[in-house]
Amino acid sequence: MLQIQIGPQRAADQDDRLMRTTLGWRRGMSEDEAWEAGRGIWKFNADRALSQDEVQIINTEGTVLAVARIIGISKHGDRYALEGELLRDDPRVGRPTSSPHLSRNPVTYI
């Protein structure tokens, strides 16, 4: 599984390649909003990411915000964004992750 940890919500750069206006998480955001905030744009090993079945988007408190099935990636310069199918109402959402994020990097493989 791939795990992506996102920090507190902030404004996105005007040239955000995914056309987002904000990045990060805030209390009360929907799974769809968490997926859009967390799916990119990151530096990661594309082959390794594609070998994973799922991705968890978590916040810095370790709470699962969204879970998606990975179906592909899109390239944005030297970085990537995940393409996937959000697993809405997954029972892990809203709970502490069972795999604490120990990496200093936002993207880790579990």
A tleap script that builds the chain and sets N, CA, C and O, in Angstrom:
source leaprc.protein.ff14SB
mol = sequence {
  NMET LEU GLN ILE GLN ILE GLY PRO GLN ARG
  ALA ALA ASP GLN ASP ASP ARG LEU MET ARG
  THR THR LEU GLY TRP ARG ARG GLY MET SER
  GLU ASP GLU ALA TRP GLU ALA GLY ARG GLY
  ILE TRP LYS PHE ASN ALA ASP ARG ALA LEU
  SER GLN ASP GLU VAL GLN ILE ILE ASN THR
  GLU GLY THR VAL LEU ALA VAL ALA ARG ILE
  ILE GLY ILE SER LYS HIE GLY ASP ARG TYR
  ALA LEU GLU GLY GLU LEU LEU ARG ASP ASP
  PRO ARG VAL GLY ARG PRO THR SER SER PRO
  HIE LEU SER ARG ASN PRO VAL THR TYR CILE
}
set mol.1.N position { 0.846 -1.173 0.000 }
set mol.1.CA position { 0.000 0.000 0.000 }
set mol.1.C position { 0.892 1.237 0.000 }
set mol.1.O position { 1.959 1.258 0.613 }
set mol.2.N position { 0.431 2.249 -0.693 }
set mol.2.CA position { 1.073 3.555 -0.707 }
set mol.2.C position { 0.347 4.420 0.315 }
set mol.2.O position { -0.874 4.341 0.447 }
set mol.3.N position { 1.092 5.237 1.030 }
set mol.3.CA position { 0.472 6.130 2.006 }
set mol.3.C position { 1.009 7.543 1.765 }
set mol.3.O position { 2.215 7.748 1.632 }
set mol.4.N position { 0.102 8.501 1.712 }
set mol.4.CA position { 0.477 9.893 1.508 }
set mol.4.C position { -0.058 10.712 2.673 }
set mol.4.O position { -1.252 10.703 2.972 }
set mol.5.N position { 0.859 11.418 3.320 }
set mol.5.CA position { 0.499 12.252 4.458 }
set mol.5.C position { 0.428 13.707 3.999 }
set mol.5.O position { 1.373 14.229 3.407 }
set mol.6.N position { -0.702 14.352 4.280 }
set mol.6.CA position { -0.856 15.751 3.893 }
set mol.6.C position { -0.978 16.623 5.140 }
set mol.6.O position { -1.578 16.232 6.141 }
set mol.7.N position { -0.393 17.808 5.049 }
set mol.7.CA position { -0.400 18.759 6.159 }
set mol.7.C position { -1.642 19.630 6.146 }
set mol.7.O position { -2.575 19.391 5.379 }
set mol.8.N position { -1.646 20.637 6.998 }
set mol.8.CA position { -2.793 21.536 7.088 }
set mol.8.C position { -3.066 22.267 5.772 }
set mol.8.O position { -2.162 22.495 4.969 }
set mol.9.N position { -4.317 22.620 5.578 }
set mol.9.CA position { -4.745 23.267 4.328 }
set mol.9.C position { -4.064 24.616 4.134 }
set mol.9.O position { -3.883 25.392 5.073 }
set mol.10.N position { -3.693 24.866 2.871 }
set mol.10.CA position { -3.086 26.136 2.484 }
set mol.10.C position { -3.453 26.398 1.032 }
set mol.10.O position { -3.929 25.502 0.335 }
set mol.11.N position { -3.236 27.604 0.585 }
set mol.11.CA position { -3.534 27.956 -0.809 }
set mol.11.C position { -2.556 27.243 -1.746 }
set mol.11.O position { -1.371 27.108 -1.441 }
set mol.12.N position { -3.067 26.798 -2.872 }
set mol.12.CA position { -2.222 26.184 -3.903 }
set mol.12.C position { -1.571 27.280 -4.729 }
set mol.12.O position { -2.077 28.400 -4.807 }
set mol.13.N position { -0.444 26.947 -5.342 }
set mol.13.CA position { 0.193 27.879 -6.270 }
set mol.13.C position { -0.748 28.143 -7.436 }
set mol.13.O position { -1.568 27.292 -7.784 }
set mol.14.N position { -0.630 29.315 -8.036 }
set mol.14.CA position { -1.494 29.654 -9.172 }
set mol.14.C position { -1.284 28.719 -10.351 }
set mol.14.O position { -2.185 28.547 -11.172 }
set mol.15.N position { -0.109 28.114 -10.445 }
set mol.15.CA position { 0.177 27.217 -11.565 }
set mol.15.C position { 0.025 25.742 -11.198 }
set mol.15.O position { 0.653 24.883 -11.816 }
set mol.16.N position { -0.811 25.441 -10.188 }
set mol.16.CA position { -1.029 24.052 -9.790 }
set mol.16.C position { -1.490 23.246 -10.994 }
set mol.16.O position { -2.510 23.568 -11.604 }
set mol.17.N position { -0.758 22.213 -11.336 }
set mol.17.CA position { -1.024 21.428 -12.547 }
set mol.17.C position { -2.305 20.607 -12.469 }
set mol.17.O position { -2.798 20.126 -13.489 }
set mol.18.N position { -2.847 20.444 -11.263 }
set mol.18.CA position { -4.118 19.733 -11.116 }
set mol.18.C position { -5.281 20.712 -10.950 }
set mol.18.O position { -6.411 20.312 -10.666 }
set mol.19.N position { -4.982 22.010 -11.133 }
set mol.19.CA position { -5.999 23.061 -11.091 }
set mol.19.C position { -6.691 23.172 -9.727 }
set mol.19.O position { -7.868 23.523 -9.652 }
set mol.20.N position { -5.963 22.874 -8.663 }
set mol.20.CA position { -6.529 22.972 -7.319 }
set mol.20.C position { -6.339 24.383 -6.779 }
set mol.20.O position { -5.375 25.065 -7.130 }
set mol.21.N position { -7.251 24.814 -5.934 }
set mol.21.CA position { -7.120 26.125 -5.298 }
set mol.21.C position { -6.522 25.997 -3.898 }
set mol.21.O position { -5.938 26.952 -3.385 }
set mol.22.N position { -6.665 24.821 -3.275 }
set mol.22.CA position { -6.090 24.572 -1.959 }
set mol.22.C position { -5.396 23.214 -1.952 }
set mol.22.O position { -5.689 22.336 -2.764 }
set mol.23.N position { -4.468 23.072 -1.010 }
set mol.23.CA position { -3.766 21.815 -0.772 }
set mol.23.C position { -3.884 21.504 0.706 }
set mol.23.O position { -4.133 22.406 1.506 }
set mol.24.N position { -3.710 20.248 1.085 }
set mol.24.CA position { -3.735 19.866 2.490 }
set mol.24.C position { -5.130 19.542 2.983 }
set mol.24.O position { -6.081 19.448 2.207 }
set mol.25.N position { -5.229 19.374 4.294 }
set mol.25.CA position { -6.496 18.943 4.883 }
set mol.25.C position { -7.013 19.963 5.883 }
set mol.25.O position { -6.279 20.790 6.425 }
set mol.26.N position { -8.307 19.857 6.092 }
set mol.26.CA position { -8.981 20.649 7.129 }
set mol.26.C position { -10.062 19.765 7.730 }
set mol.26.O position { -10.569 18.850 7.081 }
set mol.27.N position { -10.395 20.043 8.939 }
set mol.27.CA position { -11.455 19.263 9.602 }
set mol.27.C position { -12.747 19.366 8.805 }
set mol.27.O position { -13.099 20.434 8.304 }
set mol.28.N position { -13.441 18.258 8.696 }
set mol.28.CA position { -14.730 18.235 8.028 }
set mol.28.C position { -14.673 18.081 6.519 }
set mol.28.O position { -15.717 18.086 5.868 }
set mol.29.N position { -13.484 17.942 5.941 }
set mol.29.CA position { -13.432 17.799 4.484 }
set mol.29.C position { -13.961 16.423 4.086 }
set mol.29.O position { -13.869 15.462 4.848 }
set mol.30.N position { -14.509 16.351 2.894 }
set mol.30.CA position { -15.066 15.092 2.394 }
set mol.30.C position { -13.946 14.183 1.893 }
set mol.30.O position { -12.810 14.623 1.714 }
set mol.31.N position { -14.275 12.920 1.670 }
set mol.31.CA position { -13.313 11.982 1.097 }
set mol.31.C position { -12.865 12.455 -0.288 }
set mol.31.O position { -11.687 12.349 -0.629 }
set mol.32.N position { -13.792 12.970 -1.076 }
set mol.32.CA position { -13.449 13.470 -2.411 }
set mol.32.C position { -12.445 14.615 -2.317 }
set mol.32.O position { -11.482 14.664 -3.082 }
set mol.33.N position { -12.668 15.532 -1.385 }
set mol.33.CA position { -11.748 16.653 -1.204 }
set mol.33.C position { -10.374 16.174 -0.743 }
set mol.33.O position { -9.351 16.690 -1.194 }
set mol.34.N position { -10.348 15.185 0.158 }
set mol.34.CA position { -9.077 14.638 0.639 }
set mol.34.C position { -8.328 13.940 -0.494 }
set mol.34.O position { -7.107 14.061 -0.598 }
set mol.35.N position { -9.045 13.218 -1.334 }
set mol.35.CA position { -8.420 12.546 -2.480 }
set mol.35.C position { -7.800 13.578 -3.420 }
set mol.35.O position { -6.652 13.419 -3.834 }
set mol.36.N position { -8.531 14.619 -3.759 }
set mol.36.CA position { -7.999 15.650 -4.661 }
set mol.36.C position { -6.802 16.364 -4.045 }
set mol.36.O position { -5.848 16.695 -4.748 }
set mol.37.N position { -6.848 16.600 -2.747 }
set mol.37.CA position { -5.746 17.281 -2.071 }
set mol.37.C position { -4.504 16.403 -1.985 }
set mol.37.O position { -3.381 16.906 -2.033 }
set mol.38.N position { -4.701 15.096 -1.857 }
set mol.38.CA position { -3.581 14.212 -1.587 }
set mol.38.C position { -3.023 13.405 -2.735 }
set mol.38.O position { -1.948 12.822 -2.594 }
set mol.39.N position { -3.702 13.344 -3.866 }
set mol.39.CA position { -3.272 12.434 -4.936 }
set mol.39.C position { -2.066 12.924 -5.726 }
set mol.39.O position { -1.486 12.153 -6.491 }
set mol.40.N position { -1.686 14.141 -5.568 }
set mol.40.CA position { -0.510 14.650 -6.284 }
set mol.40.C position { -0.239 16.072 -5.847 }
set mol.40.O position { -1.000 16.617 -5.048 }
set mol.41.N position { 0.731 16.639 -6.302 }
set mol.41.CA position { 1.775 16.210 -7.230 }
set mol.41.C position { 3.021 15.942 -6.387 }
set mol.41.O position { 3.461 16.807 -5.631 }
set mol.42.N position { 3.592 14.734 -6.521 }
set mol.42.CA position { 4.653 14.257 -5.649 }
set mol.42.C position { 5.834 13.724 -6.444 }
set mol.42.O position { 5.706 13.370 -7.616 }
set mol.43.N position { 6.982 13.675 -5.786 }
set mol.43.CA position { 8.123 12.931 -6.305 }
set mol.43.C position { 8.034 11.539 -5.710 }
set mol.43.O position { 8.071 11.376 -4.490 }
set mol.44.N position { 7.916 10.533 -6.568 }
set mol.44.CA position { 7.938 9.152 -6.101 }
set mol.44.C position { 8.389 8.250 -7.231 }
set mol.44.O position { 8.473 8.675 -8.383 }
set mol.45.N position { 8.676 7.012 -6.896 }
set mol.45.CA position { 9.075 6.024 -7.874 }
set mol.45.C position { 7.813 5.526 -8.575 }
set mol.45.O position { 7.000 4.824 -7.974 }
set mol.46.N position { 7.653 5.890 -9.842 }
set mol.46.CA position { 6.422 5.574 -10.573 }
set mol.46.C position { 6.170 4.072 -10.642 }
set mol.46.O position { 5.044 3.624 -10.423 }
set mol.47.N position { 7.199 3.294 -10.944 }
set mol.47.CA position { 7.018 1.838 -11.032 }
set mol.47.C position { 6.591 1.254 -9.693 }
set mol.47.O position { 5.712 0.395 -9.629 }
set mol.48.N position { 7.218 1.726 -8.638 }
set mol.48.CA position { 6.866 1.217 -7.307 }
set mol.48.C position { 5.442 1.617 -6.928 }
set mol.48.O position { 4.698 0.814 -6.366 }
set mol.49.N position { 5.068 2.849 -7.234 }
set mol.49.CA position { 3.709 3.300 -6.927 }
set mol.49.C position { 2.679 2.472 -7.693 }
set mol.49.O position { 1.648 2.090 -7.140 }
set mol.50.N position { 2.961 2.196 -8.963 }
set mol.50.CA position { 2.019 1.408 -9.773 }
set mol.50.C position { 1.922 -0.041 -9.327 }
set mol.50.O position { 0.945 -0.722 -9.638 }
set mol.51.N position { 2.930 -0.519 -8.598 }
set mol.51.CA position { 2.878 -1.902 -8.111 }
set mol.51.C position { 2.010 -2.030 -6.858 }
set mol.51.O position { 1.744 -3.141 -6.400 }
set mol.52.N position { 1.570 -0.901 -6.303 }
set mol.52.CA position { 0.710 -0.899 -5.123 }
set mol.52.C position { -0.757 -0.976 -5.566 }
set mol.52.O position { -1.119 -0.464 -6.626 }
set mol.53.N position { -1.580 -1.608 -4.762 }
set mol.53.CA position { -3.011 -1.707 -5.080 }
set mol.53.C position { -3.801 -0.493 -4.623 }
set mol.53.O position { -4.693 -0.014 -5.324 }
set mol.54.N position { -3.459 0.000 -3.435 }
set mol.54.CA position { -4.243 1.072 -2.834 }
set mol.54.C position { -3.346 2.180 -2.310 }
set mol.54.O position { -2.144 2.006 -2.111 }
set mol.55.N position { -3.978 3.325 -2.096 }
set mol.55.CA position { -3.327 4.457 -1.442 }
set mol.55.C position { -4.233 4.944 -0.321 }
set mol.55.O position { -5.451 5.031 -0.478 }
set mol.56.N position { -3.619 5.257 0.804 }
set mol.56.CA position { -4.314 5.912 1.905 }
set mol.56.C position { -3.824 7.351 1.948 }
set mol.56.O position { -2.620 7.607 1.907 }
set mol.57.N position { -4.757 8.282 2.031 }
set mol.57.CA position { -4.425 9.679 2.277 }
set mol.57.C position { -4.668 9.893 3.767 }
set mol.57.O position { -5.778 9.683 4.256 }
set mol.58.N position { -3.623 10.313 4.491 }
set mol.58.CA position { -3.763 10.534 5.929 }
set mol.58.C position { -3.341 11.959 6.265 }
set mol.58.O position { -2.649 12.616 5.486 }
set mol.59.N position { -3.768 12.428 7.438 }
set mol.59.CA position { -3.317 13.735 7.894 }
set mol.59.C position { -2.144 13.561 8.848 }
set mol.59.O position { -1.749 12.434 9.147 }
set mol.60.N position { -1.593 14.653 9.322 }
set mol.60.CA position { -0.427 14.591 10.194 }
set mol.60.C position { -0.743 14.018 11.567 }
set mol.60.O position { 0.170 13.710 12.333 }
set mol.61.N position { -2.015 13.873 11.886 }
set mol.61.CA position { -2.424 13.243 13.138 }
set mol.61.C position { -2.556 11.736 12.981 }
set mol.61.O position { -2.794 11.033 13.963 }
set mol.62.N position { -2.402 11.225 11.750 }
set mol.62.CA position { -2.490 9.789 11.498 }
set mol.62.C position { -3.891 9.283 11.212 }
set mol.62.O position { -4.125 8.074 11.224 }
set mol.63.N position { -4.820 10.181 10.956 }
set mol.63.CA position { -6.194 9.792 10.639 }
set mol.63.C position { -6.333 9.566 9.138 }
set mol.63.O position { -5.867 10.374 8.335 }
set mol.64.N position { -6.974 8.466 8.767 }
set mol.64.CA position { -7.210 8.165 7.353 }
set mol.64.C position { -8.316 9.086 6.848 }
set mol.64.O position { -9.414 9.120 7.404 }
set mol.65.N position { -8.011 9.831 5.789 }
set mol.65.CA position { -8.963 10.775 5.199 }
set mol.65.C position { -9.648 10.209 3.959 }
set mol.65.O position { -10.796 10.547 3.671 }
set mol.66.N position { -8.941 9.346 3.226 }
set mol.66.CA position { -9.488 8.750 2.008 }
set mol.66.C position { -8.664 7.519 1.655 }
set mol.66.O position { -7.482 7.425 1.987 }
set mol.67.N position { -9.314 6.577 0.974 }
set mol.67.CA position { -8.655 5.369 0.469 }
set mol.67.C position { -9.078 5.233 -0.985 }
set mol.67.O position { -10.252 5.400 -1.316 }
set mol.68.N position { -8.113 4.926 -1.857 }
set mol.68.CA position { -8.418 4.772 -3.276 }
set mol.68.C position { -7.659 3.581 -3.854 }
set mol.68.O position { -6.591 3.209 -3.368 }
set mol.69.N position { -8.225 3.000 -4.888 }
set mol.69.CA position { -7.564 1.962 -5.671 }
set mol.69.C position { -6.744 2.677 -6.734 }
set mol.69.O position { -7.279 3.513 -7.462 }
set mol.70.N position { -5.472 2.367 -6.836 }
set mol.70.CA position { -4.590 3.002 -7.813 }
set mol.70.C position { -4.815 2.368 -9.176 }
set mol.70.O position { -4.718 1.149 -9.321 }
set mol.71.N position { -5.119 3.204 -10.190 }
set mol.71.CA position { -5.312 2.686 -11.547 }
set mol.71.C position { -4.301 3.260 -12.529 }
set mol.71.O position { -4.228 2.810 -13.672 }
set mol.72.N position { -3.524 4.241 -12.102 }
set mol.72.CA position { -2.518 4.809 -12.988 }
set mol.72.C position { -1.873 6.023 -12.359 }
set mol.72.O position { -2.166 6.392 -11.221 }
set mol.73.N position { -0.985 6.637 -13.126 }
set mol.73.CA position { -0.354 7.873 -12.702 }
set mol.73.C position { -0.303 8.820 -13.886 }
set mol.73.O position { -0.360 8.394 -15.039 }
set mol.74.N position { -0.195 10.096 -13.595 }
set mol.74.CA position { 0.036 11.088 -14.647 }
set mol.74.C position { 1.326 11.821 -14.310 }
set mol.74.O position { 1.624 12.083 -13.144 }
set mol.75.N position { 2.080 12.146 -15.346 }
set mol.75.CA position { 3.390 12.786 -15.176 }
set mol.75.C position { 3.242 14.293 -15.310 }
set mol.75.O position { 2.557 14.791 -16.203 }
set mol.76.N position { 3.897 15.005 -14.404 }
set mol.76.CA position { 3.867 16.468 -14.377 }
set mol.76.C position { 5.299 16.945 -14.163 }
set mol.76.O position { 5.718 17.189 -13.032 }
set mol.77.N position { 6.046 17.078 -15.259 }
set mol.77.CA position { 7.464 17.409 -15.150 }
set mol.77.C position { 8.203 16.238 -14.522 }
set mol.77.O position { 8.137 15.116 -15.023 }
set mol.78.N position { 8.914 16.499 -13.416 }
set mol.78.CA position { 9.635 15.430 -12.727 }
set mol.78.C position { 8.835 14.870 -11.553 }
set mol.78.O position { 9.386 14.189 -10.688 }
set mol.79.N position { 7.550 15.156 -11.528 }
set mol.79.CA position { 6.673 14.694 -10.448 }
set mol.79.C position { 5.469 13.958 -11.037 }
set mol.79.O position { 5.247 13.945 -12.248 }
set mol.80.N position { 4.698 13.341 -10.126 }
set mol.80.CA position { 3.576 12.511 -10.557 }
set mol.80.C position { 2.330 12.785 -9.711 }
set mol.80.O position { 2.410 13.276 -8.585 }
set mol.81.N position { 1.192 12.454 -10.289 }
set mol.81.CA position { -0.082 12.450 -9.565 }
set mol.81.C position { -0.696 11.074 -9.748 }
set mol.81.O position { -0.555 10.459 -10.805 }
set mol.82.N position { -1.367 10.600 -8.732 }
set mol.82.CA position { -2.043 9.313 -8.811 }
set mol.82.C position { -3.383 9.462 -9.504 }
set mol.82.O position { -4.073 10.470 -9.354 }
set mol.83.N position { -3.727 8.462 -10.250 }
set mol.83.CA position { -5.069 8.339 -10.818 }
set mol.83.C position { -5.681 7.140 -10.102 }
set mol.83.O position { -5.010 6.127 -9.908 }
set mol.84.N position { -6.927 7.243 -9.714 }
set mol.84.CA position { -7.503 6.141 -8.961 }
set mol.84.C position { -9.000 6.227 -8.817 }
set mol.84.O position { -9.647 7.182 -9.247 }
set mol.85.N position { -9.521 5.202 -8.201 }
set mol.85.CA position { -10.956 5.097 -7.907 }
set mol.85.C position { -11.119 5.198 -6.402 }
set mol.85.O position { -10.681 4.316 -5.664 }
set mol.86.N position { -11.744 6.263 -5.950 }
set mol.86.CA position { -11.978 6.477 -4.533 }
set mol.86.C position { -12.870 5.370 -3.989 }
set mol.86.O position { -13.916 5.074 -4.567 }
set mol.87.N position { -12.465 4.759 -2.884 }
set mol.87.CA position { -13.271 3.721 -2.234 }
set mol.87.C position { -14.125 4.415 -1.176 }
set mol.87.O position { -13.792 4.429 0.009 }
set mol.88.N position { -15.220 4.981 -1.633 }
set mol.88.CA position { -16.088 5.765 -0.740 }
set mol.88.C position { -16.631 4.905 0.397 }
set mol.88.O position { -16.950 3.729 0.222 }
set mol.89.N position { -16.723 5.525 1.548 }
set mol.89.CA position { -17.253 4.882 2.750 }
set mol.89.C position { -16.430 3.684 3.199 }
set mol.89.O position { -16.961 2.775 3.836 }
set mol.90.N position { -15.138 3.668 2.875 }
set mol.90.CA position { -14.246 2.621 3.359 }
set mol.90.C position { -14.220 2.700 4.886 }
set mol.90.O position { -14.134 3.797 5.437 }
set mol.91.N position { -14.293 1.565 5.579 }
set mol.91.CA position { -14.344 1.602 7.048 }
set mol.91.C position { -13.084 2.176 7.709 }
set mol.91.O position { -13.120 2.509 8.893 }
set mol.92.N position { -11.973 2.299 6.973 }
set mol.92.CA position { -10.746 2.869 7.539 }
set mol.92.C position { -10.807 4.388 7.643 }
set mol.92.O position { -10.085 4.985 8.441 }
set mol.93.N position { -11.665 5.018 6.841 }
set mol.93.CA position { -11.763 6.472 6.829 }
set mol.93.C position { -12.293 6.972 8.172 }
set mol.93.O position { -13.271 6.453 8.709 }
set mol.94.N position { -11.617 7.992 8.696 }
set mol.94.CA position { -12.007 8.573 9.974 }
set mol.94.C position { -11.356 7.907 11.164 }
set mol.94.O position { -11.535 8.356 12.296 }
set mol.95.N position { -10.604 6.848 10.934 }
set mol.95.CA position { -9.934 6.111 12.008 }
set mol.95.C position { -8.421 6.323 11.920 }
set mol.95.O position { -7.901 6.711 10.874 }
set mol.96.N position { -7.725 6.066 13.023 }
set mol.96.CA position { -6.262 6.129 12.953 }
set mol.96.C position { -5.747 5.053 11.991 }
set mol.96.O position { -6.282 3.945 11.951 }
set mol.97.N position { -4.713 5.382 11.221 }
set mol.97.CA position { -4.137 4.403 10.324 }
set mol.97.C position { -3.530 3.256 11.126 }
set mol.97.O position { -3.005 3.466 12.219 }
set mol.98.N position { -3.603 2.065 10.593 }
set mol.98.CA position { -2.991 0.908 11.254 }
set mol.98.C position { -1.498 0.846 10.971 }
set mol.98.O position { -0.789 0.027 11.555 }
set mol.99.N position { -1.014 1.705 10.080 }
set mol.99.CA position { 0.401 1.760 9.718 }
set mol.99.C position { 0.908 3.190 9.901 }
set mol.99.O position { 0.861 3.987 8.964 }
set mol.100.N position { 1.392 3.521 11.102 }
set mol.100.CA position { 1.855 4.888 11.339 }
set mol.100.C position { 2.886 5.327 10.301 }
set mol.100.O position { 3.728 4.539 9.869 }
set mol.101.N position { 2.805 6.573 9.917 }
set mol.101.CA position { 3.678 7.162 8.894 }
set mol.101.C position { 4.992 7.547 9.560 }
set mol.101.O position { 5.060 8.559 10.257 }
set mol.102.N position { 6.040 6.746 9.352 }
set mol.102.CA position { 7.305 6.964 10.022 }
set mol.102.C position { 8.310 7.757 9.183 }
set mol.102.O position { 9.349 8.182 9.689 }
set mol.103.N position { 8.002 7.951 7.915 }
set mol.103.CA position { 8.920 8.631 7.018 }
set mol.103.C position { 8.831 10.144 7.178 }
set mol.103.O position { 7.776 10.677 7.524 }
set mol.104.N position { 9.940 10.831 6.924 }
set mol.104.CA position { 9.929 12.290 6.893 }
set mol.104.C position { 9.314 12.785 5.592 }
set mol.104.O position { 8.859 13.926 5.509 }
set mol.105.N position { 9.302 11.932 4.580 }
set mol.105.CA position { 8.721 12.276 3.283 }
set mol.105.C position { 7.212 12.079 3.324 }
set mol.105.O position { 6.733 11.217 4.061 }
set mol.106.N position { 6.450 12.849 2.559 }
set mol.106.CA position { 4.996 12.689 2.571 }
set mol.106.C position { 4.528 11.376 1.947 }
set mol.106.O position { 3.436 10.907 2.269 }
set mol.107.N position { 5.326 10.768 1.061 }
set mol.107.CA position { 4.945 9.536 0.388 }
set mol.107.C position { 5.768 8.386 0.951 }
set mol.107.O position { 6.995 8.462 1.018 }
set mol.108.N position { 5.081 7.319 1.356 }
set mol.108.CA position { 5.785 6.128 1.849 }
set mol.108.C position { 5.076 4.886 1.347 }
set mol.108.O position { 3.891 4.919 1.014 }
set mol.109.N position { 5.812 3.800 1.299 }
set mol.109.CA position { 5.289 2.496 0.852 }
set mol.109.C position { 5.213 1.580 2.055 }
set mol.109.O position { 6.171 1.456 2.819 }
set mol.110.N position { 4.066 0.940 2.218 }
set mol.110.CA position { 3.863 0.065 3.373 }
set mol.110.C position { 3.720 -1.366 2.891 }
set mol.110.O position { 3.541 -2.275 3.701 }
savepdb mol mol.pdb
quit
